[in-house]
Amino acid sequence: MEESSKSYVKPSSVLPTEEFNETDMRLHWNKYAERLGQKGLKIMESILLINDPVLDGTRITYELPNEGSKLEFESQMNGLLGHLKGHLHNHDITIEVIVNEKVEMKRSYNNQDRYNRFLEINPNIELLRTTFGLDLKD
């Protein structure tokens, strides 16, 4: 009876360590944030969307604007790590949180700001806008 009550721990050599890129990581990061928002955890959702996480190998670096948001983030970090490890099939992923009091919240306030952000991401947006004679309206 005693042996059957022991939990089985998978050897770490069996856990997957597939390659993944920053785009895939950010996609699953944002999906996790959206799922938290749908569950009513709006504060954690906004903390996850304050900044873009940066990938270096399997280490994710995430900058937050203050110690309070870092503490809130760290209290929910295991759920995020589990989500990323499972969906990216890599159990070597770690997250490092950096507090940078000078980080400004990155928010788009109007259509021009959004357009400028999309233009940074993909310069072909300008070609699309001019080809179809599109205009920005507020």
N, CA, C and O atoms as a MOPAC input file, in Angstrom:
PM7 MOZYME 1SCF
protein

 N      0.82500 1    -1.18400 1     0.00000 1
 C      0.00000 1     0.00000 1     0.00000 1
 C      0.87200 1     1.25200 1     0.00000 1
 O      0.57400 1     2.22100 1    -0.69700 1
 N      1.95000 1     1.22900 1     0.78200 1
 C      2.80400 1     2.39800 1     0.88200 1
 C      3.44800 1     2.73700 1    -0.46100 1
 O      3.56500 1     3.91300 1    -0.80500 1
 N      3.86400 1     1.73600 1    -1.21800 1
 C      4.49500 1     1.97600 1    -2.51200 1
 C      3.52700 1     2.58800 1    -3.51000 1
 O      3.93400 1     3.42000 1    -4.32100 1
 N      2.27000 1     2.20600 1    -3.47500 1
 C      1.30500 1     2.73500 1    -4.43600 1
 C      0.96300 1     4.19500 1    -4.15200 1
 O      0.50500 1     4.89700 1    -5.05400 1
 N      1.17000 1     4.67200 1    -2.92800 1
 C      0.85100 1     6.05400 1    -2.59900 1
 C      1.97800 1     7.01800 1    -2.98300 1
 O      1.77300 1     8.23200 1    -2.97200 1
 N      3.14300 1     6.50900 1    -3.31800 1
 C      4.24600 1     7.36800 1    -3.74100 1
 C      3.94600 1     7.91700 1    -5.12800 1
 O      3.49700 1     7.19100 1    -6.01500 1
 N      4.20000 1     9.20800 1    -5.30400 1
 C      3.94500 1     9.79300 1    -6.61900 1
 C      5.14000 1     9.53000 1    -7.53700 1
 O      6.29000 1     9.46200 1    -7.10200 1
 N      4.82900 1     9.38900 1    -8.78600 1
 C      5.86300 1     9.11300 1    -9.77900 1
 C      6.36500 1    10.43000 1   -10.34600 1
 O      5.57300 1    11.24900 1   -10.81200 1
 N      7.66400 1    10.63800 1   -10.31000 1
 C      8.27000 1    11.83500 1   -10.88200 1
 C      9.02500 1    11.41300 1   -12.13100 1
 O      9.89200 1    10.54000 1   -12.09600 1
 N      8.67000 1    12.05900 1   -13.23200 1
 C      9.29700 1    11.73900 1   -14.50400 1
 C     10.76500 1    12.17400 1   -14.48000 1
 O     11.05800 1    13.29100 1   -14.05500 1
 N     11.68200 1    11.33500 1   -14.92000 1
 C     13.08400 1    11.75800 1   -14.96900 1
 C     13.23600 1    12.93900 1   -15.92500 1
 O     12.60400 1    12.97700 1   -16.98100 1
 N     14.07400 1    13.89800 1   -15.55000 1
 C     14.21400 1    15.10500 1   -16.36800 1
 C     14.77400 1    14.80700 1   -17.75600 1
 O     14.58200 1    15.60200 1   -18.67600 1
 N     15.45500 1    13.68900 1   -17.92600 1
 C     15.99800 1    13.35200 1   -19.24000 1
 C     14.89000 1    12.99300 1   -20.23100 1
 O     15.12400 1    12.99300 1   -21.44000 1
 N     13.68800 1    12.68800 1   -19.73700 1
 C     12.57400 1    12.30700 1   -20.59400 1
 C     11.76300 1    13.53000 1   -21.02700 1
 O     11.03400 1    13.46600 1   -22.01700 1
 N     11.88000 1    14.63000 1   -20.30400 1
 C     11.10200 1    15.82400 1   -20.61600 1
 C     11.58000 1    16.44600 1   -21.93300 1
 O     12.78200 1    16.50500 1   -22.19200 1
 N     10.63000 1    16.91600 1   -22.77500 1
 C     11.00400 1    17.44900 1   -24.08500 1
 C     11.76900 1    18.76400 1   -23.99900 1
 O     11.54600 1    19.57500 1   -23.10000 1
 N     12.66600 1    18.95500 1   -24.94500 1
 C     13.42900 1    20.20100 1   -25.04400 1
 C     13.51400 1    20.62300 1   -26.51000 1
 O     14.60400 1    20.81500 1   -27.04800 1
 N     12.35300 1    20.76400 1   -27.14600 1
 C     12.31200 1    21.14400 1   -28.55200 1
 C     12.69700 1    22.60800 1   -28.73100 1
 O     12.52000 1    23.42900 1   -27.83000 1
 N     13.22800 1    22.91700 1   -29.91600 1
 C     13.58000 1    24.29700 1   -30.26000 1
 C     12.29400 1    25.11200 1   -30.44900 1
 O     11.27100 1    24.57100 1   -30.86900 1
 N     12.34700 1    26.39800 1   -30.14100 1
 C     11.23700 1    27.31100 1   -30.40000 1
 C     11.80700 1    28.69500 1   -30.62100 1
 O     12.94500 1    28.97200 1   -30.24300 1
 N     11.01400 1    29.57200 1   -31.23700 1
 C     11.51400 1    30.92400 1   -31.49900 1
 C     10.73500 1    31.95500 1   -30.68100 1
 O      9.75100 1    31.62900 1   -30.01700 1
 N     11.19000 1    33.18700 1   -30.74400 1
 C     10.59900 1    34.25600 1   -29.93500 1
 C      9.15000 1    34.52200 1   -30.33300 1
 O      8.32600 1    34.84800 1   -29.47800 1
 N      8.83000 1    34.38900 1   -31.61800 1
 C      7.46300 1    34.61900 1   -32.08100 1
 C      6.50700 1    33.61400 1   -31.46000 1
 O      5.43900 1    33.99200 1   -30.97800 1
 N      6.88100 1    32.33300 1   -31.46600 1
 C      6.04200 1    31.30200 1   -30.84700 1
 C      5.87700 1    31.55600 1   -29.35200 1
 O      4.78400 1    31.41400 1   -28.80500 1
 N      6.97400 1    31.93400 1   -28.70000 1
 C      6.93400 1    32.19100 1   -27.26600 1
 C      5.97700 1    33.34600 1   -26.95600 1
 O      5.16700 1    33.25000 1   -26.03400 1
 N      6.07000 1    34.43600 1   -27.72300 1
 C      5.19500 1    35.58700 1   -27.49500 1
 C      3.73400 1    35.24600 1   -27.78300 1
 O      2.83400 1    35.73400 1   -27.10000 1
 N      3.50100 1    34.41600 1   -28.78600 1
 C      2.13900 1    33.99200 1   -29.10800 1
 C      1.50800 1    33.27800 1   -27.91500 1
 O      0.38600 1    33.59400 1   -27.51900 1
 N      2.23000 1    32.31600 1   -27.34300 1
 C      1.69900 1    31.57200 1   -26.20100 1
 C      1.64400 1    32.43100 1   -24.93700 1
 O      0.76500 1    32.24000 1   -24.09600 1
 N      2.56700 1    33.36600 1   -24.80100 1
 C      2.55200 1    34.32500 1   -23.68400 1
 C      1.25900 1    35.13300 1   -23.74200 1
 O      0.55600 1    35.26600 1   -22.74000 1
 N      0.94800 1    35.67700 1   -24.93200 1
 C     -0.25300 1    36.49400 1   -25.09600 1
 C     -1.53200 1    35.67100 1   -24.94800 1
 O     -2.52300 1    36.16400 1   -24.41000 1
 N     -1.51800 1    34.42700 1   -25.41800 1
 C     -2.68700 1    33.56200 1   -25.25000 1
 C     -2.94700 1    33.30900 1   -23.76800 1
 O     -4.09600 1    33.29400 1   -23.32600 1
 N     -1.88500 1    33.11100 1   -23.01000 1
 C     -2.02100 1    32.87900 1   -21.56800 1
 C     -2.60000 1    34.12400 1   -20.89600 1
 O     -3.48400 1    34.02400 1   -20.04600 1
 N     -2.09600 1    35.29900 1   -21.28500 1
 C     -2.59400 1    36.55300 1   -20.72500 1
 C     -4.08400 1    36.72200 1   -21.04500 1
 O     -4.86500 1    37.13000 1   -20.18600 1
 N     -4.46800 1    36.40800 1   -22.28000 1
 C     -5.87100 1    36.51900 1   -22.68500 1
 C     -6.75200 1    35.56400 1   -21.86800 1
 O     -7.85300 1    35.92200 1   -21.44900 1
 N     -6.25400 1    34.36100 1   -21.65300 1
 C     -7.00600 1    33.38100 1   -20.86700 1
 C     -7.20300 1    33.86100 1   -19.42400 1
 O     -8.27000 1    33.66300 1   -18.84300 1
 N     -6.17500 1    34.49000 1   -18.85000 1
 C     -6.30500 1    35.03600 1   -17.49100 1
 C     -7.35700 1    36.14400 1   -17.45900 1
 O     -8.14500 1    36.23700 1   -16.51800 1
 N     -7.36000 1    36.97800 1   -18.49100 1
 C     -8.34900 1    38.05000 1   -18.58100 1
 C     -9.76000 1    37.51000 1   -18.65400 1
 O    -10.67600 1    38.06700 1   -18.05000 1
 N     -9.93900 1    36.42500 1   -19.39200 1
 C    -11.26300 1    35.81200 1   -19.50700 1
 C    -11.71200 1    35.20300 1   -18.17800 1
 O    -12.90900 1    35.09900 1   -17.91000 1
 N    -10.75300 1    34.80500 1   -17.35400 1
 C    -11.07900 1    34.24500 1   -16.04100 1
 C    -11.30900 1    35.34300 1   -14.99800 1
 O    -11.64300 1    35.04700 1   -13.85100 1
 N    -11.13000 1    36.60700 1   -15.39200 1
 C    -11.34600 1    37.71300 1   -14.46800 1
 C    -10.08300 1    38.22100 1   -13.79400 1
 O    -10.15400 1    39.11800 1   -12.95400 1
 N     -8.92700 1    37.66500 1   -14.14400 1
 C     -7.65800 1    38.11100 1   -13.54400 1
 C     -7.06000 1    39.23400 1   -14.38900 1
 O     -6.00100 1    39.07300 1   -14.99600 1
 N     -7.75300 1    40.37600 1   -14.41900 1
 C     -7.38100 1    41.49500 1   -15.29400 1
 C     -6.03700 1    42.12300 1   -14.90400 1
 O     -5.29200 1    42.56900 1   -15.77700 1
 N     -5.72600 1    42.16100 1   -13.62800 1
 C     -4.45900 1    42.76600 1   -13.20000 1
 C     -3.28600 1    41.95300 1   -13.73000 1
 O     -2.33100 1    42.50900 1   -14.27400 1
 N     -3.36100 1    40.64100 1   -13.56900 1
 C     -2.27400 1    39.79800 1   -14.06800 1
 C     -2.20000 1    39.86500 1   -15.59100 1
 O     -1.10700 1    39.85600 1   -16.15600 1
 N     -3.34400 1    39.93100 1   -16.25500 1
 C     -3.35000 1    40.06000 1   -17.71400 1
 C     -2.62200 1    41.33300 1   -18.13300 1
 O     -1.80900 1    41.30700 1   -19.05700 1
 N     -2.90600 1    42.44300 1   -17.46200 1
 C     -2.25500 1    43.69600 1   -17.83100 1
 C     -0.76000 1    43.67500 1   -17.50800 1
 O      0.03200 1    44.28200 1   -18.22900 1
 N     -0.36600 1    42.99000 1   -16.44000 1
 C      1.06000 1    42.87600 1   -16.11400 1
 C      1.77800 1    42.09200 1   -17.21000 1
 O      2.89400 1    42.44400 1   -17.59200 1
 N      1.14500 1    41.03200 1   -17.72000 1
 C      1.76000 1    40.23500 1   -18.78200 1
 C      1.84900 1    40.99600 1   -20.10000 1
 O      2.65700 1    40.64900 1   -20.96200 1
 N      1.02400 1    42.03600 1   -20.26400 1
 C      1.01300 1    42.77300 1   -21.52200 1
 C      1.69400 1    44.13400 1   -21.42800 1
 O      1.67100 1    44.89900 1   -22.39200 1
 N      2.30400 1    44.45000 1   -20.27900 1
 C      2.99700 1    45.73500 1   -20.10200 1
 C      4.13600 1    45.87200 1   -21.09600 1
 O      4.35500 1    46.94500 1   -21.65900 1
 N      4.84100 1    44.81000 1   -21.30400 1
 C      6.07300 1    44.84500 1   -22.08500 1
 C      6.16000 1    43.57300 1   -22.90900 1
 O      5.41200 1    42.62500 1   -22.66600 1
 N      7.05200 1    43.54000 1   -23.86800 1
 C      7.27400 1    42.31900 1   -24.64100 1
 C      8.39700 1    41.51300 1   -23.99100 1
 O      9.46300 1    42.05800 1   -23.70500 1
 N      8.16600 1    40.22200 1   -23.75600 1
 C      9.24300 1    39.38100 1   -23.21100 1
 C     10.33400 1    39.18200 1   -24.26600 1
 O     10.05400 1    39.16800 1   -25.46500 1
 N     11.57200 1    39.03100 1   -23.80900 1
 C     12.70900 1    38.85200 1   -24.71500 1
 C     13.29300 1    37.46300 1   -24.48900 1
 O     13.51700 1    37.04500 1   -23.35300 1
 N     13.53400 1    36.76000 1   -25.58200 1
 C     14.03300 1    35.39700 1   -25.50600 1
 C     15.52800 1    35.36100 1   -25.77700 1
 O     16.01400 1    35.98200 1   -26.72200 1
 N     16.25900 1    34.62000 1   -24.92700 1
 C     17.68700 1    34.38500 1   -25.11700 1
 C     17.93200 1    32.90500 1   -24.83500 1
 O     18.11200 1    32.50800 1   -23.68400 1
 N     17.93800 1    32.09200 1   -25.89000 1
 C     18.05100 1    30.64700 1   -25.72700 1
 C     16.75200 1    30.11000 1   -25.16100 1
 O     15.71900 1    30.14800 1   -25.83000 1
 N     16.79400 1    29.60900 1   -23.93100 1
 C     15.56300 1    29.16600 1   -23.26800 1
 C     15.23100 1    30.07100 1   -22.08200 1
 O     14.31600 1    29.78000 1   -21.31200 1
 N     15.96800 1    31.15500 1   -21.93800 1
 C     15.73400 1    32.10900 1   -20.84600 1
 C     14.91400 1    33.28000 1   -21.37800 1
 O     15.27900 1    33.91500 1   -22.36700 1
 N     13.80800 1    33.55000 1   -20.70600 1
 C     12.94700 1    34.66400 1   -21.06900 1
 C     13.19900 1    35.78100 1   -20.06900 1
 O     13.11100 1    35.56900 1   -18.86000 1
 N     13.51100 1    36.96700 1   -20.57100 1
 C     13.72500 1    38.13000 1   -19.71800 1
 C     12.50700 1    39.03000 1   -19.85400 1
 O     12.07700 1    39.34700 1   -20.96200 1
 N     11.95700 1    39.43800 1   -18.71600 1
 C     10.76400 1    40.27000 1   -18.73500 1
 C     10.97000 1    41.47000 1   -17.82600 1
 O     11.27700 1    41.31800 1   -16.64400 1
 N     10.79700 1    42.67800 1   -18.38900 1
 C     10.99700 1    43.91600 1   -17.64200 1
 C      9.67300 1    44.44500 1   -17.12600 1
 O      8.69500 1    44.52900 1   -17.86900 1
 N      9.64600 1    44.79800 1   -15.85700 1
 C      8.45600 1    45.37600 1   -15.24700 1
 C      8.79000 1    46.73100 1   -14.64200 1
 O      9.93900 1    46.97600 1   -14.27500 1
 N      7.78900 1    47.62700 1   -14.53200 1
 C      8.06900 1    49.00000 1   -14.10600 1
 C      8.25400 1    49.20900 1   -12.60600 1
 O      8.77800 1    50.24600 1   -12.19900 1
 N      7.83200 1    48.24000 1   -11.75800 1
 C      7.99600 1    48.45100 1   -10.32000 1
 C      8.00300 1    47.12000 1    -9.56500 1
 O      7.67900 1    46.06500 1   -10.11100 1
 N      8.37900 1    47.21200 1    -8.30800 1
 C      8.51100 1    46.02000 1    -7.46500 1
 C      7.16300 1    45.35400 1    -7.19800 1
 O      7.09100 1    44.13000 1    -7.08300 1
 N      6.09400 1    46.14700 1    -7.09800 1
 C      4.76100 1    45.59700 1    -6.85000 1
 C      4.29600 1    44.69800 1    -7.98300 1
 O      3.76000 1    43.61500 1    -7.74700 1
 N      4.50500 1    45.15100 1    -9.22200 1
 C      4.10200 1    44.31500 1   -10.36000 1
 C      4.99100 1    43.07900 1   -10.45900 1
 O      4.54600 1    42.03000 1   -10.92600 1
 N      6.24800 1    43.19600 1   -10.02200 1
 C      7.13600 1    42.03400 1   -10.01600 1
 C      6.62600 1    40.97800 1    -9.03600 1
 O      6.59800 1    39.78900 1    -9.35400 1
 N      6.22200 1    41.42100 1    -7.84300 1
 C      5.71200 1    40.48300 1    -6.83700 1
 C      4.44100 1    39.79400 1    -7.32800 1
 O      4.28300 1    38.58700 1    -7.14700 1
 N      3.53900 1    40.54900 1    -7.94300 1
 C      2.30100 1    39.97700 1    -8.47600 1
 C      2.62300 1    38.96900 1    -9.58600 1
 O      2.04300 1    37.88500 1    -9.64500 1
 N      3.55700 1    39.34900 1   -10.46000 1
 C      3.96100 1    38.47500 1   -11.56000 1
 C      4.54800 1    37.16700 1   -11.02000 1
 O      4.19500 1    36.08100 1   -11.47800 1
 N      5.44300 1    37.28800 1   -10.04700 1
 C      6.10200 1    36.10300 1    -9.49700 1
 C      5.12100 1    35.18100 1    -8.77700 1
 O      5.34100 1    33.97200 1    -8.71300 1
 N      4.03800 1    35.74400 1    -8.23500 1
 C      3.05700 1    34.89000 1    -7.56400 1
 C      2.28700 1    34.02100 1    -8.55700 1
 O      1.74100 1    32.98400 1    -8.18100 1
 N      2.24100 1    34.43200 1    -9.80100 1
 C      1.51900 1    33.68500 1   -10.84000 1
 C      2.45200 1    33.06500 1   -11.87600 1
 O      1.98900 1    32.48000 1   -12.85600 1
 N      3.76700 1    33.18800 1   -11.66600 1
 C      4.74400 1    32.77300 1   -12.66900 1
 C      4.73900 1    31.26500 1   -12.93800 1
 O      4.99000 1    30.84900 1   -14.06900 1
 N      4.46500 1    30.45000 1   -11.94000 1
 C      4.48500 1    29.00100 1   -12.16000 1
 C      3.43800 1    28.56000 1   -13.17200 1
 O      3.69100 1    27.66500 1   -13.97800 1
 N      2.26600 1    29.18200 1   -13.13500 1
 C      1.22400 1    28.86800 1   -14.11500 1
 C      1.66300 1    29.22400 1   -15.52100 1
 O      1.45400 1    28.45600 1   -16.46000 1
 N      2.27700 1    30.39900 1   -15.66300 1
 C      2.78500 1    30.83100 1   -16.96900 1
 C      3.88500 1    29.90300 1   -17.45800 1
 O      3.89500 1    29.50100 1   -18.62100 1
 N      4.81400 1    29.56100 1   -16.56300 1
 C      5.91300 1    28.65800 1   -16.93800 1
 C      5.37100 1    27.30200 1   -17.39300 1
 O      5.83100 1    26.74900 1   -18.39300 1
 N      4.40800 1    26.77700 1   -16.66800 1
 C      3.81400 1    25.49900 1   -17.04500 1
 C      3.15200 1    25.57400 1   -18.40800 1
 O      3.27000 1    24.65200 1   -19.21600 1
 N      2.45300 1    26.68000 1   -18.66400 1
 C      1.79700 1    26.87800 1   -19.95900 1
 C      2.82700 1    26.92200 1   -21.09100 1
 O      2.67400 1    26.25200 1   -22.11200 1
 N      3.87800 1    27.72200 1   -20.89200 1
 C      4.90600 1    27.85400 1   -21.93500 1
 C      5.65300 1    26.54100 1   -22.15500 1
 O      5.87800 1    26.13600 1   -23.29500 1
 N      6.03200 1    25.88400 1   -21.07600 1
 C      6.75800 1    24.60800 1   -21.20200 1
 C      5.92600 1    23.57500 1   -21.93900 1
 O      6.44400 1    22.84200 1   -22.78200 1
 N      4.63900 1    23.51400 1   -21.62500 1
 C      3.76200 1    22.54100 1   -22.26100 1
 C      3.50100 1    22.84000 1   -23.72100 1
 O      3.56300 1    21.93800 1   -24.55700 1
 N      3.20800 1    24.09900 1   -24.04600 1
 C      2.86300 1    24.44500 1   -25.42000 1
 C      4.07600 1    24.57000 1   -26.33600 1
 O      3.96600 1    24.35800 1   -27.54300 1
 N      5.23000 1    24.91400 1   -25.77000 1
 C      6.44100 1    25.02900 1   -26.58800 1
 C      7.26400 1    23.73900 1   -26.55800 1
 O      8.28800 1    23.64000 1   -27.23300 1
 N      6.82100 1    22.76100 1   -25.78400 1
 C      7.49600 1    21.45600 1   -25.67600 1
 C      8.96700 1    21.60400 1   -25.30200 1
 O      9.84300 1    20.97500 1   -25.89600 1
 N      9.21900 1    22.45000 1   -24.30600 1
 C     10.58600 1    22.64000 1   -23.84600 1
 C     10.55400 1    22.90400 1   -22.33700 1
 O     10.02300 1    23.92000 1   -21.88800 1
 N     11.12500 1    21.98500 1   -21.56800 1
 C     11.08800 1    22.11100 1   -20.11100 1
 C     12.34800 1    22.75500 1   -19.53000 1
 O     12.57600 1    22.69700 1   -18.32200 1
 N     13.16500 1    23.36800 1   -20.39100 1
 C     14.33600 1    24.10100 1   -19.91700 1
 C     14.05400 1    25.59500 1   -19.79200 1
 O     14.94400 1    26.35900 1   -19.41900 1
 N     12.83300 1    26.02000 1   -20.09600 1
 C     12.48100 1    27.44100 1   -20.09200 1
 C     12.54100 1    28.00400 1   -18.67000 1
 O     12.04400 1    27.39700 1   -17.72100 1
 N     13.16200 1    29.18100 1   -18.55000 1
 C     13.18400 1    29.92100 1   -17.28700 1
 C     12.77100 1    31.36000 1   -17.57300 1
 O     12.90000 1    31.83500 1   -18.70200 1
 N     12.27900 1    32.04600 1   -16.55800 1
 C     11.88800 1    33.44800 1   -16.70200 1
 C     12.65100 1    34.26800 1   -15.68300 1
 O     12.66100 1    33.94500 1   -14.49500 1
 N     13.29000 1    35.33100 1   -16.15000 1
 C     14.00200 1    36.26100 1   -15.28000 1
 C     13.25100 1    37.58600 1   -15.31100 1
 O     12.99100 1    38.13300 1   -16.38200 1
 N     12.90900 1    38.09100 1   -14.15700 1
 C     12.16100 1    39.34600 1   -14.06000 1
 C     13.11400 1    40.46100 1   -13.65600 1
 O     13.87300 1    40.32900 1   -12.69600 1
 N     13.06600 1    41.55200 1   -14.39500 1
 C     13.90500 1    42.71700 1   -14.11200 1
 C     12.99000 1    43.90000 1   -13.81900 1
 O     12.04500 1    44.15600 1   -14.56500 1
 N     13.26800 1    44.62100 1   -12.73800 1
 C     12.50200 1    45.82500 1   -12.42500 1
 C     13.27500 1    47.01900 1   -12.96800 1
 O     14.42900 1    47.25200 1   -12.61000 1
 N     12.61100 1    47.76800 1   -13.83900 1
 C     13.19500 1    48.96900 1   -14.41600 1
 C     12.18800 1    50.09100 1   -14.20000 1
 O     11.19600 1    50.19300 1   -14.92300 1
 N     12.44200 1    50.91800 1   -13.22000 1
 C     11.49400 1    51.97500 1   -12.85900 1
 C     11.29900 1    52.97700 1   -13.99200 1
 O     10.33900 1    53.74700 1   -13.97400 1
 N     12.19600 1    52.98000 1   -14.97600 1
 C     12.08200 1    53.92600 1   -16.08100 1
 C     11.25300 1    53.38100 1   -17.24200 1
 O     11.00900 1    54.09600 1   -18.21300 1
 N     10.81500 1    52.11400 1   -17.15200 1
 C     10.00500 1    51.52900 1   -18.22400 1
 C      8.68100 1    52.26400 1   -18.28900 1
 O      7.99600 1    52.42700 1   -17.27800 1
 N      8.32600 1    52.70600 1   -19.48900 1
 C      7.04800 1    53.36500 1   -19.67900 1
 C      6.05400 1    52.34300 1   -20.18800 1
 O      6.40900 1    51.43000 1   -20.93300 1
 N      4.81700 1    52.50300 1   -19.78400 1
 C      3.78800 1    51.60200 1   -20.28800 1
 C      3.65400 1    51.86100 1   -21.78000 1
 O      3.48400 1    53.00000 1   -22.21600 1
 N      3.73100 1    50.78600 1   -22.55400 1
 C      3.62200 1    50.91200 1   -24.00700 1
 C      2.16500 1    50.77600 1   -24.38700 1
 O      1.61500 1    49.67400 1   -24.39900 1
 N      1.54500 1    51.89100 1   -24.69600 1
 C      0.13700 1    51.88300 1   -25.04900 1
 C     -0.06800 1    52.73500 1   -26.28600 1
 O      0.57000 1    53.77400 1   -26.45700 1
 N     -0.94700 1    52.29100 1   -27.12700 1
 C     -1.34400 1    53.07300 1   -28.29000 1
 C     -2.58700 1    53.86000 1   -27.92500 1
 O     -3.57900 1    53.29600 1   -27.46200 1
 N     -2.52800 1    55.15700 1   -28.13400 1
 C     -3.64800 1    55.98900 1   -27.72500 1
 C     -4.57600 1    56.34800 1   -28.87600 1
 O     -5.76200 1    56.60000 1   -28.66100 1
 N     -4.05100 1    56.37200 1   -30.09200 1
 C     -4.92200 1    56.68800 1   -31.22200 1
 C     -4.48800 1    55.87100 1   -32.44600 1
 O     -3.53100 1    55.09900 1   -32.39100 1
 N     -5.20800 1    56.06300 1   -33.53500 1
 C     -4.92000 1    55.28200 1   -34.73900 1
 C     -3.52400 1    55.54200 1   -35.28800 1
 O     -2.88500 1    54.62300 1   -35.80000 1
 N     -3.03700 1    56.77900 1   -35.19200 1
 C     -1.68900 1    57.08900 1   -35.69000 1
 C     -0.63200 1    56.33800 1   -34.88200 1
 O      0.32800 1    55.81700 1   -35.45000 1
 N     -0.80400 1    56.28100 1   -33.55600 1
 C      0.13400 1    55.53800 1   -32.70800 1
 C      0.13000 1    54.05600 1   -33.06700 1
 O      1.18600 1    53.43000 1   -33.16700 1
 N     -1.07200 1    53.49600 1   -33.26100 1
 C     -1.18100 1    52.08400 1   -33.64600 1
 C     -0.52000 1    51.84300 1   -34.99500 1
 O      0.21300 1    50.87100 1   -35.17400 1
 N     -0.78700 1    52.74200 1   -35.94800 1
 C     -0.19900 1    52.60400 1   -37.27800 1
 C      1.32800 1    52.64500 1   -37.20000 1
 O      2.00700 1    51.84200 1   -37.84000 1
 N      1.86500 1    53.57900 1   -36.41800 1
 C      3.31900 1    53.67800 1   -36.26800 1
 C      3.90600 1    52.40900 1   -35.66800 1
 O      4.98500 1    51.97000 1   -36.06400 1
 N      3.19400 1    51.82000 1   -34.71400 1
 C      3.66000 1    50.56400 1   -34.09600 1
 C      3.64600 1    49.42700 1   -35.11800 1
 O      4.60100 1    48.65500 1   -35.20200 1
 N      2.55200 1    49.32200 1   -35.90200 1
 C      2.48100 1    48.29000 1   -36.94100 1
 C      3.57200 1    48.51100 1   -37.99500 1
 O      4.13800 1    47.55500 1   -38.52400 1
 N      3.85600 1    49.77300 1   -38.29000 1
 C      4.89600 1    50.10100 1   -39.27600 1
 C      6.27100 1    49.66500 1   -38.78000 1
 O      7.10200 1    49.22100 1   -39.57300 1
 N      6.52000 1    49.78900 1   -37.46900 1
 C      7.77500 1    49.29900 1   -36.88900 1
 C      7.89000 1    47.79500 1   -37.06200 1
 O      8.95300 1    47.27600 1   -37.40300 1
 N      6.78500 1    47.10400 1   -36.82300 1
 C      6.78600 1    45.64500 1   -36.90800 1
 C      6.93100 1    45.18000 1   -38.35200 1
 O      7.69400 1    44.25700 1   -38.63600 1
 N      6.19700 1    45.82100 1   -39.26700 1
 C      6.21000 1    45.39600 1   -40.67000 1
 C      6.13900 1    46.61900 1   -41.57800 1
 O      5.06300 1    47.19200 1   -41.74200 1
 N      7.26900 1    47.03700 1   -42.17700 1
 C      7.29300 1    48.21300 1   -43.05500 1
 C      6.39700 1    48.07800 1   -44.30000 1
 O      6.08000 1    49.08300 1   -44.93700 1
 N      5.99200 1    46.86100 1   -44.64800 1
 C      5.12400 1    46.67400 1   -45.81600 1
 C      3.73000 1    47.23900 1   -45.60000 1
 O      2.95900 1    47.34300 1   -46.55500 1
 N      3.38900 1    47.60300 1   -44.38000 1
 C      2.09500 1    48.21500 1   -44.08700 1
 C      1.94900 1    49.51500 1   -44.88300 1
 O      0.85400 1    49.83300 1   -45.34700 1
 N      3.03200 1    50.26200 1   -45.04300 1
 C      2.98500 1    51.51400 1   -45.80100 1
 C      2.63700 1    51.24600 1   -47.26100 1
 O      1.85300 1    51.98700 1   -47.85400 1
 N      3.20800 1    50.20100 1   -47.84500 1
 C      2.89600 1    49.81300 1   -49.21600 1
 C      1.40600 1    49.46600 1   -49.33400 1
 O      0.74700 1    49.87000 1   -50.29100 1
 N      0.89400 1    48.73500 1   -48.38200 1
 C     -0.52100 1    48.37300 1   -48.36700 1
 C     -1.40000 1    49.62400 1   -48.28600 1
 O     -2.39500 1    49.73900 1   -49.00100 1
 N     -1.02500 1    50.54800 1   -47.41800 1
 C     -1.80400 1    51.77300 1   -47.23900 1
 C     -1.83500 1    52.60200 1   -48.50600 1
 O     -2.89900 1    53.08200 1   -48.89700 1
 N     -0.69000 1    52.78500 1   -49.16300 1
 C     -0.63500 1    53.59500 1   -50.37400 1
 C     -1.27100 1    52.90300 1   -51.57100 1
 O     -1.91800 1    53.55400 1   -52.39100 1
 N     -1.09200 1    51.57600 1   -51.67900 1
 C     -1.66400 1    50.82400 1   -52.79600 1
 C     -3.18900 1    50.94100 1   -52.82200 1
 O     -3.78600 1    51.09700 1   -53.88800 1
 N     -3.80400 1    50.86800 1   -51.66500 1
 C     -5.26500 1    50.89800 1   -51.59500 1
 C     -5.81800 1    52.27500 1   -51.21600 1
 O     -7.02200 1    52.42800 1   -51.00900 1
 N     -4.93700 1    53.27400 1   -51.12600 1
 C     -5.39000 1    54.62800 1   -50.80200 1
 C     -6.07900 1    54.73100 1   -49.45100 1
 O     -7.06800 1    55.44700 1   -49.29700 1
 N     -5.54900 1    54.01200 1   -48.48200 1
 C     -6.14500 1    54.00300 1   -47.14700 1
 C     -5.71700 1    55.22500 1   -46.34700 1
 O     -4.61700 1    55.74600 1   -46.53200 1
 N     -6.59100 1    55.67600 1   -45.46100 1
 C     -6.30600 1    56.84000 1   -44.64800 1
 C     -6.57400 1    56.50200 1   -43.18900 1
 O     -7.43100 1    55.67300 1   -42.88400 1
 N     -5.84000 1    57.14300 1   -42.29600 1
 C     -6.04400 1    56.91500 1   -40.85900 1
 C     -7.11600 1    57.88100 1   -40.36700 1
 O     -7.03200 1    59.08700 1   -40.60100 1
 N     -8.10600 1    57.35100 1   -39.69500 1
 C     -9.15700 1    58.19400 1   -39.12500 1
 C     -9.20900 1    57.95800 1   -37.63400 1
 O     -9.06300 1    56.82700 1   -37.17100 1
 N     -9.41700 1    59.02200 1   -36.88100 1
 C     -9.53800 1    58.89900 1   -35.41400 1
 C    -10.94800 1    58.68900 1   -34.99700 1
 O    -11.22700 1    58.56700 1   -33.80400 1

